[in-house]
């Protein structure tokens, strides 16, 4: 956005036009993501196996890690094909998750984080791989900008659910039967060859109960509810990074 100010110049009786440029909101958000991604670098040390998250904020971290002195001193385990491609492009070495006994630290983003540090993920459709990497990690670091902090999960975004293509319409009906409005993401296939069903609860719900009820449905691979577990959440407001544990 540009605001124009007019000033009167007595010397030549002409208006001087001075444009004032206001920051673009999208640029502000990207600055926050870069700030928090830089902060996450302090959690990485030489010799680490590092879980590489997916999404715009996690991508910032991958780029920063690729420019750091740790570039040739760690190996990465990517949570998506896109993250693996980006990691290799910036010079990081990546390995398959089955080739390591554990992951020292994973750095990933999130769609929402609530007051209890429960997390909603899967906006990019990589929730199953992200959860597999998280479950194998000794330390789990989530990096977000402050607009991702919510009172309750699914406040701004629906809950992504990865679903097998076989019988997917039946799976959708079963998801709706437990009190959700669900819709398959159009023209989208996960890295695992599955579908994403975005589900919005129609009333207040218990997170653990809802997660387990969804997982009990045959055809549901995984949900975007990342509940419990030890983690560190780094939150940027553009001026500083707050550390939540």
GROMACS elastic network, one bead per residue, 0.5 to 0.9 nm:
[ bonds ]
;  ai    aj funct       b0    kb
    1    20     6  0.86928   500
    1    21     6  0.62572   500
    1    22     6  0.55680   500
    1    23     6  0.73542   500
    1    24     6  0.69124   500
    2    19     6  0.63855   500
    2    20     6  0.57240   500
    2    22     6  0.61030   500
    3    18     6  0.86210   500
    3    19     6  0.58160   500
    3    20     6  0.52549   500
    3    21     6  0.64692   500
    3    22     6  0.76490   500
    4    17     6  0.66154   500
    4    18     6  0.59179   500
    4    20     6  0.61426   500
    4    21     6  0.86523   500
    5    16     6  0.81927   500
    5    17     6  0.59741   500
    5    18     6  0.54079   500
    5    19     6  0.62455   500
    5    20     6  0.74520   500
    6    15     6  0.60610   500
    6    16     6  0.57838   500
    6    17     6  0.50627   500
    6    18     6  0.66445   500
    6    19     6  0.88448   500
    7    14     6  0.84586   500
    7    15     6  0.54841   500
    7    16     6  0.51246   500
    7    17     6  0.66963   500
    7    18     6  0.79149   500
    8    13     6  0.68648   500
    8    14     6  0.62558   500
    8    16     6  0.63658   500
    9    12     6  0.61633   500
    9    13     6  0.53973   500
    9    14     6  0.55253   500
    9    15     6  0.60115   500
    9    16     6  0.66410   500
   10    13     6  0.50058   500
   10    14     6  0.74315   500
   11    14     6  0.80149   500
   12    15     6  0.88470   500
   21    24     6  0.88650   500
   23    26     6  0.84966   500
   23    27     6  0.69226   500
   23    28     6  0.69636   500
   24    27     6  0.51694   500
   24    28     6  0.64648   500
   24    29     6  0.89373   500
   25    28     6  0.50603   500
   25    29     6  0.64185   500
   25    30     6  0.87494   500
   26    29     6  0.51702   500
   26    30     6  0.62692   500
   26    31     6  0.86723   500
   27    30     6  0.50348   500
   27    31     6  0.61592   500
   27    32     6  0.87071   500
   28    31     6  0.50863   500
   28    32     6  0.64058   500
   28    33     6  0.87982   500
   28   238     6  0.73264   500
   29    32     6  0.50910   500
   29    33     6  0.63138   500
   29    34     6  0.87276   500
   29   145     6  0.70317   500
   29   147     6  0.87873   500
   29   237     6  0.88514   500
   29   238     6  0.79097   500
   30    34     6  0.61880   500
   30    35     6  0.85474   500
   30    56     6  0.86841   500
   30    57     6  0.81733   500
   30   145     6  0.88152   500
   31    34     6  0.51336   500
   31    35     6  0.61028   500
   31    36     6  0.87136   500
   31   238     6  0.67454   500
   32    35     6  0.50333   500
   32    36     6  0.62292   500
   32    37     6  0.84715   500
   32    57     6  0.89838   500
   32   144     6  0.80830   500
   32   145     6  0.56761   500
   32   146     6  0.83010   500
   32   235     6  0.86034   500
   32   236     6  0.54587   500
   32   237     6  0.63252   500
   32   239     6  0.82152   500
   32   240     6  0.89292   500
   32   241     6  0.88501   500
   33    36     6  0.53576   500
   33    37     6  0.60200   500
   33    38     6  0.86119   500
   33    56     6  0.79322   500
   33    57     6  0.52787   500
   33    58     6  0.85073   500
   33    60     6  0.70262   500
   33    61     6  0.86600   500
   33   143     6  0.78044   500
   33   144     6  0.66561   500
   33   145     6  0.59954   500
   33   236     6  0.72130   500
   33   238     6  0.85772   500
   34    37     6  0.50530   500
   34    38     6  0.61815   500
   34    39     6  0.87060   500
   34    57     6  0.72236   500
   34    60     6  0.59740   500
   34    61     6  0.74998   500
   34    64     6  0.85538   500
   35    38     6  0.53321   500
   35    39     6  0.64774   500
   35    40     6  0.89644   500
   35   145     6  0.89863   500
   35   236     6  0.67887   500
   35   238     6  0.72920   500
   35   239     6  0.87373   500
   35   240     6  0.81593   500
   35   241     6  0.76218   500
   36    39     6  0.50101   500
   36    40     6  0.63731   500
   36    57     6  0.82318   500
   36    61     6  0.83943   500
   36   143     6  0.60534   500
   36   144     6  0.68797   500
   36   145     6  0.73988   500
   36   234     6  0.64983   500
   36   235     6  0.66389   500
   36   236     6  0.55784   500
   36   238     6  0.88438   500
   36   240     6  0.86055   500
   36   241     6  0.63642   500
   37    40     6  0.51729   500
   37    41     6  0.68766   500
   37    57     6  0.67939   500
   37    58     6  0.72060   500
   37    59     6  0.87035   500
   37    60     6  0.60461   500
   37    62     6  0.84522   500
   37    64     6  0.74073   500
   37   107     6  0.87588   500
   37   143     6  0.66250   500
   37   144     6  0.85150   500
   37   234     6  0.87922   500
   38    41     6  0.54543   500
   38    42     6  0.78023   500
   38    60     6  0.83095   500
   38    61     6  0.66996   500
   38    64     6  0.67206   500
   38    65     6  0.84925   500
   39    42     6  0.59589   500
   39    43     6  0.81174   500
   39   143     6  0.88482   500
   39   234     6  0.79437   500
   39   241     6  0.75701   500
   40    43     6  0.56722   500
   40    44     6  0.76367   500
   40    61     6  0.74051   500
   40   107     6  0.72188   500
   40   141     6  0.75099   500
   40   142     6  0.86066   500
   40   143     6  0.73248   500
   40   234     6  0.76336   500
   41    44     6  0.55653   500
   41    45     6  0.85914   500
   41    61     6  0.75402   500
   41    64     6  0.78710   500
   41    65     6  0.68866   500
   41    68     6  0.86569   500
   41   107     6  0.89895   500
   42    45     6  0.77426   500
   43   105     6  0.76133   500
   43   107     6  0.88885   500
   43   141     6  0.83168   500
   44    47     6  0.88364   500
   44    48     6  0.67500   500
   44    50     6  0.77166   500
   44    70     6  0.80957   500
   44    74     6  0.86136   500
   44   104     6  0.86412   500
   44   105     6  0.72918   500
   45    48     6  0.59072   500
   45    70     6  0.73277   500
   45    73     6  0.82848   500
   45    74     6  0.78787   500
   46    70     6  0.62918   500
   46    72     6  0.88425   500
   46    73     6  0.52584   500
   46    74     6  0.60507   500
   47    70     6  0.87444   500
   47    73     6  0.56330   500
   47    74     6  0.50831   500
   47    75     6  0.76931   500
   48    73     6  0.76459   500
   48    74     6  0.51184   500
   48    75     6  0.67229   500
   48    76     6  0.84231   500
   48   103     6  0.76486   500
   48   104     6  0.57236   500
   48   105     6  0.74107   500
   49    74     6  0.59056   500
   49    75     6  0.50626   500
   49    76     6  0.57152   500
   49    77     6  0.71965   500
   49   100     6  0.81346   500
   49   102     6  0.76796   500
   49   103     6  0.50922   500
   49   104     6  0.52744   500
   49   105     6  0.68681   500
   49   106     6  0.84598   500
   50    74     6  0.69849   500
   50    75     6  0.61522   500
   50    77     6  0.60769   500
   50    78     6  0.84274   500
   50   103     6  0.59983   500
   50   104     6  0.60601   500
   50   105     6  0.52308   500
   50   106     6  0.54580   500
   50   107     6  0.75493   500
   50   137     6  0.86115   500
   51    75     6  0.86980   500
   51    76     6  0.56931   500
   51    78     6  0.59308   500
   51    79     6  0.71907   500
   51   103     6  0.64292   500
   51   104     6  0.78303   500
   51   105     6  0.60950   500
   51   107     6  0.61283   500
   51   108     6  0.78941   500
   51   130     6  0.88710   500
   51   133     6  0.64725   500
   51   134     6  0.78095   500
   51   137     6  0.75690   500
   51   140     6  0.87620   500
   52    58     6  0.71308   500
   52    59     6  0.83906   500
   52    61     6  0.83386   500
   52    62     6  0.69409   500
   52    76     6  0.62235   500
   52    77     6  0.58163   500
   52    79     6  0.60314   500
   52    80     6  0.84994   500
   52    83     6  0.68344   500
   52    84     6  0.79787   500
   52    87     6  0.82346   500
   52   106     6  0.61051   500
   52   107     6  0.58995   500
   52   108     6  0.65659   500
   52   130     6  0.88824   500
   52   133     6  0.86387   500
   53    57     6  0.86332   500
   53    58     6  0.51945   500
   53    59     6  0.74082   500
   53    61     6  0.86251   500
   53    62     6  0.83032   500
   53    77     6  0.87446   500
   53    78     6  0.64601   500
   53    79     6  0.54224   500
   53    80     6  0.76027   500
   53    83     6  0.69071   500
   53   106     6  0.71152   500
   53   107     6  0.57912   500
   53   109     6  0.65877   500
   53   130     6  0.68288   500
   53   133     6  0.87435   500
   54    57     6  0.77815   500
   54    58     6  0.53444   500
   54    59     6  0.64201   500
   54    78     6  0.79624   500
   54    79     6  0.61913   500
   54    80     6  0.63767   500
   54    82     6  0.75463   500
   54    83     6  0.58159   500
   54   108     6  0.64319   500
   54   109     6  0.69005   500
   54   124     6  0.74729   500
   54   126     6  0.72338   500
   54   130     6  0.77909   500
   55    58     6  0.54001   500
   55    59     6  0.59581   500
   55    60     6  0.87406   500
   55    82     6  0.89709   500
   55    83     6  0.81771   500
   55   108     6  0.80250   500
   55   109     6  0.66067   500
   55   110     6  0.82334   500
   55   123     6  0.82545   500
   55   124     6  0.64541   500
   56    59     6  0.50388   500
   56    60     6  0.64209   500
   56    61     6  0.89310   500
   56   109     6  0.78608   500
   57    60     6  0.51412   500
   57    61     6  0.66205   500
   57    62     6  0.89327   500
   57   108     6  0.76214   500
   57   109     6  0.57792   500
   57   110     6  0.85252   500
   57   143     6  0.70148   500
   57   144     6  0.69785   500
   57   145     6  0.85622   500
   58    61     6  0.50237   500
   58    62     6  0.63530   500
   58    63     6  0.87726   500
   58    83     6  0.84397   500
   58   107     6  0.69173   500
   58   108     6  0.52312   500
   58   109     6  0.54506   500
   58   142     6  0.89190   500
   58   143     6  0.74762   500
   59    62     6  0.50118   500
   59    63     6  0.62681   500
   59    64     6  0.86181   500
   59    83     6  0.70092   500
   59    86     6  0.76236   500
   59    87     6  0.86488   500
   59   108     6  0.88348   500
   59   109     6  0.89837   500
   60    63     6  0.52061   500
   60    64     6  0.62192   500
   60    65     6  0.85912   500
   61    64     6  0.50757   500
   61    65     6  0.60041   500
   61    66     6  0.84674   500
   61   107     6  0.77927   500
   61   108     6  0.84945   500
   61   143     6  0.89881   500
   62    65     6  0.50682   500
   62    66     6  0.60967   500
   62    67     6  0.87869   500
   62    83     6  0.79608   500
   62    86     6  0.74469   500
   62    87     6  0.61830   500
   62    90     6  0.78845   500
   62    92     6  0.85663   500
   63    66     6  0.50470   500
   63    67     6  0.65141   500
   63    68     6  0.88738   500
   63    86     6  0.78470   500
   63    87     6  0.74597   500
   63    90     6  0.64044   500
   64    67     6  0.51947   500
   64    68     6  0.63112   500
   65    68     6  0.50876   500
   65    69     6  0.80387   500
   65    70     6  0.68915   500
   65    71     6  0.61471   500
   65    87     6  0.89074   500
   65    90     6  0.84966   500
   65    92     6  0.81798   500
   66    69     6  0.82210   500
   66    70     6  0.77585   500
   66    71     6  0.51933   500
   66    72     6  0.86380   500
   66    87     6  0.73022   500
   66    88     6  0.89470   500
   66    89     6  0.87652   500
   66    90     6  0.51027   500
   66    91     6  0.60419   500
   66    92     6  0.60816   500
   67    70     6  0.82159   500
   67    71     6  0.67018   500
   67    90     6  0.74828   500
   67    91     6  0.85835   500
   68    71     6  0.56109   500
   68    72     6  0.89676   500
   69    72     6  0.73919   500
   69    73     6  0.78899   500
   70    74     6  0.63537   500
   71    74     6  0.64309   500
   71    75     6  0.84439   500
   71    90     6  0.87567   500
   71    91     6  0.70849   500
   71    92     6  0.59500   500
   71    93     6  0.83531   500
   72    75     6  0.78492   500
   72    91     6  0.80337   500
   72    92     6  0.68626   500
   72    93     6  0.76271   500
   74    92     6  0.79155   500
   74    93     6  0.75971   500
   74    94     6  0.89886   500
   75    92     6  0.69358   500
   75    93     6  0.52872   500
   75    94     6  0.55078   500
   75    95     6  0.69102   500
   76    84     6  0.83956   500
   76    87     6  0.79390   500
   76    92     6  0.70573   500
   76    93     6  0.61320   500
   76    95     6  0.62155   500
   76    96     6  0.86637   500
   76   103     6  0.87584   500
   77    84     6  0.77332   500
   77    93     6  0.87832   500
   77    94     6  0.55601   500
   77    95     6  0.55763   500
   77    96     6  0.62398   500
   77    97     6  0.59607   500
   77   100     6  0.89528   500
   77   103     6  0.78914   500
   77   106     6  0.86352   500
   77   133     6  0.76709   500
   78    81     6  0.72771   500
   78    82     6  0.84706   500
   78    83     6  0.57129   500
   78    84     6  0.51080   500
   78    85     6  0.88824   500
   78    87     6  0.80313   500
   78    94     6  0.69804   500
   78    95     6  0.79046   500
   78    96     6  0.79662   500
   78    97     6  0.80893   500
   78   129     6  0.84933   500
   78   130     6  0.84992   500
   78   133     6  0.80823   500
   79    82     6  0.84459   500
   79    83     6  0.65810   500
   79    84     6  0.74911   500
   79   108     6  0.89470   500
   79   126     6  0.69234   500
   79   127     6  0.84699   500
   79   128     6  0.85906   500
   79   129     6  0.51870   500
   79   130     6  0.50824   500
   79   131     6  0.85031   500
   79   132     6  0.82666   500
   79   133     6  0.66501   500
   80    83     6  0.52097   500
   80    84     6  0.62282   500
   80    85     6  0.86296   500
   80   126     6  0.62104   500
   80   129     6  0.67660   500
   80   130     6  0.77552   500
   80   191     6  0.68926   500
   81    84     6  0.50618   500
   81    85     6  0.61464   500
   81    86     6  0.86387   500
   81   191     6  0.68124   500
   82    85     6  0.51224   500
   82    86     6  0.61927   500
   82    87     6  0.85677   500
   83    86     6  0.50639   500
   83    87     6  0.59914   500
   83    88     6  0.85881   500
   84    87     6  0.51166   500
   84    88     6  0.62999   500
   84    89     6  0.86388   500
   84    94     6  0.68932   500
   85    88     6  0.53080   500
   85    89     6  0.62198   500
   85    90     6  0.89033   500
   86    90     6  0.64106   500
   86    91     6  0.87543   500
   86    92     6  0.87210   500
   87    90     6  0.53841   500
   87    91     6  0.64093   500
   87    92     6  0.51776   500
   87    93     6  0.72756   500
   87    94     6  0.73057   500
   88    91     6  0.50152   500
   88    92     6  0.51493   500
   88    93     6  0.63293   500
   88    94     6  0.72005   500
   89    92     6  0.74721   500
   95    98     6  0.83976   500
   95    99     6  0.67604   500
   95   100     6  0.80520   500
   96    99     6  0.54584   500
   96   100     6  0.75260   500
   97   100     6  0.59216   500
   97   101     6  0.83424   500
   97   102     6  0.84278   500
   97   103     6  0.85026   500
   97   132     6  0.87124   500
   97   133     6  0.74446   500
   97   136     6  0.86838   500
   98   101     6  0.74372   500
  100   103     6  0.71667   500
  101   136     6  0.80613   500
  102   136     6  0.54459   500
  102   137     6  0.60639   500
  102   138     6  0.72298   500
  103   106     6  0.70573   500
  103   133     6  0.76447   500
  103   134     6  0.84451   500
  103   136     6  0.58247   500
  103   138     6  0.62140   500
  103   139     6  0.79823   500
  104   136     6  0.85886   500
  104   137     6  0.57257   500
  104   138     6  0.51846   500
  104   139     6  0.61240   500
  104   140     6  0.86666   500
  105   134     6  0.87369   500
  105   137     6  0.57223   500
  105   138     6  0.59467   500
  105   140     6  0.57066   500
  105   141     6  0.71945   500
  106   133     6  0.74634   500
  106   134     6  0.67108   500
  106   137     6  0.62785   500
  106   138     6  0.81701   500
  106   139     6  0.63582   500
  106   140     6  0.50251   500
  106   141     6  0.59432   500
  106   142     6  0.82053   500
  107   139     6  0.87236   500
  107   140     6  0.63744   500
  107   142     6  0.58294   500
  107   143     6  0.70714   500
  108   130     6  0.82155   500
  108   140     6  0.79910   500
  108   141     6  0.64358   500
  108   142     6  0.50786   500
  108   143     6  0.61524   500
  108   144     6  0.87065   500
  109   121     6  0.79696   500
  109   141     6  0.84369   500
  109   142     6  0.53501   500
  109   143     6  0.50243   500
  109   144     6  0.58699   500
  110   113     6  0.69904   500
  110   119     6  0.66124   500
  110   120     6  0.62070   500
  110   121     6  0.52131   500
  110   122     6  0.80039   500
  110   123     6  0.83994   500
  110   142     6  0.68780   500
  110   143     6  0.72376   500
  110   144     6  0.64839   500
  110   148     6  0.74729   500
  111   119     6  0.75338   500
  111   120     6  0.55481   500
  111   121     6  0.52960   500
  111   122     6  0.74610   500
  111   123     6  0.66210   500
  111   144     6  0.82660   500
  111   148     6  0.61533   500
  111   149     6  0.88242   500
  111   156     6  0.88245   500
  111   157     6  0.75286   500
  112   118     6  0.83369   500
  112   119     6  0.57790   500
  112   120     6  0.50280   500
  112   121     6  0.71287   500
  112   144     6  0.85431   500
  112   147     6  0.84529   500
  112   149     6  0.58452   500
  112   150     6  0.63608   500
  112   152     6  0.85901   500
  112   153     6  0.64161   500
  112   154     6  0.76400   500
  112   155     6  0.82857   500
  112   156     6  0.79109   500
  112   157     6  0.78551   500
  113   116     6  0.79933   500
  113   117     6  0.55907   500
  113   118     6  0.57455   500
  113   120     6  0.64731   500
  113   144     6  0.85484   500
  113   148     6  0.61328   500
  113   150     6  0.59497   500
  113   151     6  0.82419   500
  113   152     6  0.80301   500
  113   153     6  0.69210   500
  113   233     6  0.86591   500
  114   117     6  0.51312   500
  114   118     6  0.55097   500
  114   119     6  0.66584   500
  114   120     6  0.86114   500
  114   148     6  0.86084   500
  114   149     6  0.59003   500
  114   151     6  0.53921   500
  114   152     6  0.54415   500
  114   153     6  0.60330   500
  115   118     6  0.74403   500
  115   149     6  0.76554   500
  115   150     6  0.70954   500
  115   151     6  0.61302   500
  115   152     6  0.75470   500
  116   119     6  0.88729   500
  116   228     6  0.83943   500
  117   227     6  0.80101   500
  117   228     6  0.76179   500
  117   231     6  0.81293   500
  117   232     6  0.87376   500
  117   233     6  0.76017   500
  117   244     6  0.81095   500
  117   245     6  0.78501   500
  118   152     6  0.89573   500
  118   153     6  0.76643   500
  118   207     6  0.89792   500
  118   225     6  0.76244   500
  118   226     6  0.61185   500
  118   228     6  0.61404   500
  118   229     6  0.87736   500
  119   153     6  0.72540   500
  119   224     6  0.80790   500
  119   225     6  0.61279   500
  119   227     6  0.62984   500
  119   228     6  0.86088   500
  120   123     6  0.86376   500
  120   153     6  0.64300   500
  120   154     6  0.73672   500
  120   157     6  0.84776   500
  120   158     6  0.89167   500
  120   159     6  0.70936   500
  120   160     6  0.84558   500
  120   224     6  0.55274   500
  120   225     6  0.50338   500
  120   226     6  0.60473   500
  120   227     6  0.84546   500
  121   124     6  0.80823   500
  121   125     6  0.83587   500
  121   126     6  0.82152   500
  121   127     6  0.61420   500
  121   130     6  0.85093   500
  121   159     6  0.78638   500
  121   160     6  0.73890   500
  121   223     6  0.85428   500
  121   225     6  0.66045   500
  121   226     6  0.71426   500
  122   126     6  0.55463   500
  122   128     6  0.82559   500
  122   130     6  0.84481   500
  122   159     6  0.77768   500
  122   160     6  0.55646   500
  122   161     6  0.79105   500
  122   162     6  0.87802   500
  122   196     6  0.88164   500
  122   223     6  0.81402   500
  122   224     6  0.53417   500
  122   225     6  0.86719   500
  123   126     6  0.77405   500
  123   127     6  0.81353   500
  123   157     6  0.83528   500
  123   158     6  0.88086   500
  123   159     6  0.85631   500
  123   160     6  0.68151   500
  123   224     6  0.84645   500
  124   127     6  0.78486   500
  124   190     6  0.88787   500
  125   128     6  0.82503   500
  125   160     6  0.74263   500
  125   161     6  0.86305   500
  125   162     6  0.77100   500
  125   188     6  0.84218   500
  125   189     6  0.81520   500
  125   190     6  0.59459   500
  125   191     6  0.81880   500
  125   195     6  0.86074   500
  125   196     6  0.66678   500
  125   224     6  0.89417   500
  126   129     6  0.57387   500
  126   130     6  0.60376   500
  126   131     6  0.86444   500
  126   162     6  0.87694   500
  126   190     6  0.67660   500
  126   191     6  0.72291   500
  126   192     6  0.88231   500
  127   131     6  0.59895   500
  127   132     6  0.85708   500
  127   160     6  0.79398   500
  127   161     6  0.82054   500
  127   162     6  0.76251   500
  127   222     6  0.72770   500
  127   223     6  0.71011   500
  127   224     6  0.57347   500
  127   225     6  0.88172   500
  128   131     6  0.51430   500
  128   132     6  0.62188   500
  128   133     6  0.86975   500
  128   162     6  0.73931   500
  128   192     6  0.86513   500
  128   221     6  0.75277   500
  128   222     6  0.58009   500
  128   223     6  0.75817   500
  128   224     6  0.79646   500
  129   132     6  0.50082   500
  129   133     6  0.62115   500
  129   134     6  0.85224   500
  129   191     6  0.86488   500
  129   192     6  0.86252   500
  130   133     6  0.52558   500
  130   134     6  0.61279   500
  130   135     6  0.86609   500
  131   135     6  0.60489   500
  131   136     6  0.86815   500
  131   222     6  0.86040   500
  131   224     6  0.85890   500
  131   226     6  0.75277   500
  132   135     6  0.52410   500
  132   136     6  0.65527   500
  132   137     6  0.89438   500
  133   136     6  0.53025   500
  133   137     6  0.63896   500
  134   137     6  0.51608   500
  134   138     6  0.83751   500
  134   139     6  0.83611   500
  134   140     6  0.66027   500
  135   138     6  0.83266   500
  137   140     6  0.63834   500
  139   230     6  0.76405   500
  139   231     6  0.66558   500
  139   232     6  0.80353   500
  140   229     6  0.89604   500
  140   230     6  0.72011   500
  140   232     6  0.63130   500
  140   233     6  0.84957   500
  141   231     6  0.58554   500
  141   233     6  0.58205   500
  141   234     6  0.73497   500
  142   231     6  0.73690   500
  142   232     6  0.61889   500
  142   234     6  0.60913   500
  142   235     6  0.84639   500
  143   232     6  0.85800   500
  143   233     6  0.59660   500
  143   235     6  0.62299   500
  143   236     6  0.81378   500
  144   147     6  0.81023   500
  144   148     6  0.63869   500
  144   149     6  0.82509   500
  144   233     6  0.75842   500
  144   234     6  0.62881   500
  144   235     6  0.51314   500
  144   236     6  0.65156   500
  145   148     6  0.59713   500
  145   149     6  0.79611   500
  145   234     6  0.82366   500
  145   235     6  0.53365   500
  145   237     6  0.61516   500
  145   238     6  0.79734   500
  145   241     6  0.89195   500
  146   149     6  0.56422   500
  146   235     6  0.56655   500
  146   236     6  0.56574   500
  146   237     6  0.53371   500
  146   238     6  0.85258   500
  147   150     6  0.77728   500
  147   237     6  0.82955   500
  148   156     6  0.89807   500
  148   235     6  0.86548   500
  149   152     6  0.88557   500
  149   235     6  0.84415   500
  150   153     6  0.66930   500
  150   154     6  0.87166   500
  150   155     6  0.68222   500
  150   156     6  0.81004   500
  151   155     6  0.74406   500
  152   155     6  0.56958   500
  153   156     6  0.77679   500
  153   157     6  0.79995   500
  153   158     6  0.87122   500
  153   159     6  0.84363   500
  153   207     6  0.83391   500
  153   225     6  0.84280   500
  154   158     6  0.52289   500
  154   159     6  0.61470   500
  154   199     6  0.89147   500
  154   200     6  0.69342   500
  154   201     6  0.77281   500
  155   158     6  0.77881   500
  157   160     6  0.87322   500
  157   198     6  0.87386   500
  157   199     6  0.89369   500
  157   200     6  0.78107   500
  158   182     6  0.86417   500
  158   198     6  0.55328   500
  158   199     6  0.51392   500
  158   201     6  0.78641   500
  159   197     6  0.81608   500
  159   198     6  0.55057   500
  159   200     6  0.62116   500
  159   201     6  0.82809   500
  159   223     6  0.72049   500
  159   224     6  0.58170   500
  159   225     6  0.71495   500
  160   196     6  0.62613   500
  160   197     6  0.57804   500
  160   199     6  0.62690   500
  160   200     6  0.89649   500
  160   222     6  0.87086   500
  160   223     6  0.61009   500
  160   224     6  0.51622   500
  160   225     6  0.82335   500
  161   195     6  0.82381   500
  161   196     6  0.55358   500
  161   197     6  0.50661   500
  161   198     6  0.61428   500
  161   199     6  0.72483   500
  161   214     6  0.84535   500
  161   220     6  0.69982   500
  161   221     6  0.74932   500
  161   222     6  0.59329   500
  161   224     6  0.60774   500
  161   225     6  0.89151   500
  162   190     6  0.80252   500
  162   194     6  0.65549   500
  162   195     6  0.57126   500
  162   197     6  0.63488   500
  162   198     6  0.87834   500
  162   219     6  0.86375   500
  162   220     6  0.61059   500
  162   221     6  0.53424   500
  162   222     6  0.53464   500
  162   223     6  0.63276   500
  162   224     6  0.82059   500
  163   166     6  0.85387   500
  163   168     6  0.66771   500
  163   171     6  0.75833   500
  163   172     6  0.87148   500
  163   194     6  0.58624   500
  163   195     6  0.51378   500
  163   196     6  0.59735   500
  163   197     6  0.67886   500
  163   219     6  0.56234   500
  163   221     6  0.54815   500
  163   222     6  0.74721   500
  164   167     6  0.73857   500
  164   168     6  0.62479   500
  164   171     6  0.85552   500
  164   193     6  0.81361   500
  164   194     6  0.51609   500
  164   195     6  0.62594   500
  164   196     6  0.87965   500
  164   218     6  0.89360   500
  164   219     6  0.51881   500
  164   220     6  0.65198   500
  164   221     6  0.67783   500
  165   168     6  0.51145   500
  165   169     6  0.85806   500
  165   193     6  0.82248   500
  165   194     6  0.58552   500
  165   195     6  0.62031   500
  165   219     6  0.80216   500
  166   169     6  0.84910   500
  166   171     6  0.89559   500
  166   219     6  0.74463   500
  167   170     6  0.53648   500
  167   171     6  0.63294   500
  167   172     6  0.88397   500
  167   219     6  0.73220   500
  168   172     6  0.61699   500
  168   173     6  0.87373   500
  168   195     6  0.82019   500
  168   219     6  0.71011   500
  168   220     6  0.89470   500
  169   172     6  0.50647   500
  169   173     6  0.64409   500
  169   174     6  0.87881   500
  170   173     6  0.51783   500
  170   174     6  0.63481   500
  170   175     6  0.87302   500
  170   219     6  0.88061   500
  171   174     6  0.51057   500
  171   175     6  0.62320   500
  171   176     6  0.86733   500
  171   217     6  0.71372   500
  171   218     6  0.72151   500
  171   219     6  0.61220   500
  171   220     6  0.72614   500
  172   175     6  0.50866   500
  172   176     6  0.62324   500
  172   177     6  0.86394   500
  172   182     6  0.66932   500
  172   183     6  0.76779   500
  172   184     6  0.81519   500
  172   197     6  0.74803   500
  173   176     6  0.50451   500
  173   177     6  0.61496   500
  173   182     6  0.84178   500
  174   178     6  0.69308   500
  174   214     6  0.86766   500
  174   217     6  0.70989   500
  175   178     6  0.57240   500
  175   179     6  0.74181   500
  175   180     6  0.65273   500
  175   181     6  0.81875   500
  175   182     6  0.72315   500
  175   199     6  0.79743   500
  175   213     6  0.87455   500
  175   214     6  0.66407   500
  175   217     6  0.76293   500
  176   179     6  0.54680   500
  176   181     6  0.57855   500
  176   182     6  0.62776   500
  176   199     6  0.81853   500
  176   201     6  0.89208   500
  177   180     6  0.70751   500
  178   201     6  0.88023   500
  178   210     6  0.83144   500
  178   213     6  0.77617   500
  178   214     6  0.81993   500
  179   200     6  0.86536   500
  179   201     6  0.60799   500
  179   202     6  0.58460   500
  179   203     6  0.73763   500
  180   199     6  0.59377   500
  180   200     6  0.53338   500
  180   202     6  0.53153   500
  180   203     6  0.81735   500
  181   198     6  0.82804   500
  181   199     6  0.55302   500
  181   200     6  0.51252   500
  181   201     6  0.63609   500
  181   202     6  0.66528   500
  182   197     6  0.63570   500
  182   198     6  0.55462   500
  182   200     6  0.63372   500
  182   201     6  0.86609   500
  183   186     6  0.87358   500
  183   196     6  0.85310   500
  183   197     6  0.54542   500
  183   198     6  0.53950   500
  183   199     6  0.65675   500
  183   200     6  0.89675   500
  184   188     6  0.86649   500
  184   195     6  0.72372   500
  184   196     6  0.58265   500
  184   198     6  0.60945   500
  184   199     6  0.86775   500
  185   188     6  0.59292   500
  185   189     6  0.86299   500
  185   195     6  0.73677   500
  185   196     6  0.56321   500
  185   197     6  0.59594   500
  185   198     6  0.67733   500
  186   189     6  0.87976   500
  186   195     6  0.89929   500
  186   196     6  0.86620   500
  188   194     6  0.85929   500
  188   195     6  0.66102   500
  188   196     6  0.71928   500
  189   192     6  0.77574   500
  189   193     6  0.56290   500
  189   194     6  0.55077   500
  189   195     6  0.52417   500
  189   196     6  0.72600   500
  190   193     6  0.51538   500
  190   194     6  0.52061   500
  190   195     6  0.61634   500
  190   196     6  0.73236   500
  191   194     6  0.74721   500
  192   195     6  0.88298   500
  194   221     6  0.86460   500
  200   203     6  0.89814   500
  201   204     6  0.72526   500
  201   205     6  0.73838   500
  202   205     6  0.87200   500
  205   208     6  0.88929   500
  205   209     6  0.78174   500
  205   210     6  0.67879   500
  206   209     6  0.53929   500
  206   210     6  0.60329   500
  206   211     6  0.85542   500
  207   210     6  0.52758   500
  207   211     6  0.61282   500
  207   212     6  0.86954   500
  207   225     6  0.78076   500
  207   227     6  0.78181   500
  208   211     6  0.51724   500
  208   212     6  0.62382   500
  208   213     6  0.86012   500
  208   225     6  0.87011   500
  208   227     6  0.74154   500
  209   212     6  0.52888   500
  209   213     6  0.61119   500
  209   214     6  0.86313   500
  210   213     6  0.51282   500
  210   214     6  0.61850   500
  210   215     6  0.86088   500
  211   214     6  0.52959   500
  211   215     6  0.62252   500
  211   216     6  0.87303   500
  211   223     6  0.68778   500
  211   224     6  0.87782   500
  211   225     6  0.67520   500
  211   227     6  0.88863   500
  212   215     6  0.50090   500
  212   216     6  0.61552   500
  212   217     6  0.89836   500
  213   216     6  0.52071   500
  213   217     6  0.69542   500
  214   217     6  0.55480   500
  214   218     6  0.88873   500
  214   220     6  0.69404   500
  214   222     6  0.83449   500
  214   223     6  0.74511   500
  215   218     6  0.76480   500
  215   219     6  0.86692   500
  215   220     6  0.59226   500
  215   221     6  0.72152   500
  215   222     6  0.66192   500
  215   223     6  0.73253   500
  216   219     6  0.89052   500
  216   220     6  0.76496   500
  217   220     6  0.57732   500
  217   221     6  0.89697   500
  218   221     6  0.82478   500
  220   223     6  0.77562   500
  222   225     6  0.86945   500
  223   226     6  0.80123   500
  226   229     6  0.86145   500
  228   231     6  0.85534   500
  230   245     6  0.76273   500
  231   244     6  0.84600   500
  231   245     6  0.61056   500
  232   243     6  0.69193   500
  232   244     6  0.57754   500
  233   242     6  0.81120   500
  233   243     6  0.58939   500
  233   245     6  0.62846   500
  234   241     6  0.62837   500
  234   242     6  0.57237   500
  234   244     6  0.63248   500
  234   245     6  0.88684   500
  235   240     6  0.82573   500
  235   241     6  0.53203   500
  235   242     6  0.50793   500
  235   243     6  0.65390   500
  235   244     6  0.77771   500
  236   239     6  0.71657   500
  236   240     6  0.58564   500
  236   242     6  0.64152   500
  237   240     6  0.60174   500
  237   241     6  0.66886   500
  237   242     6  0.82016   500
  238   241     6  0.77639   500
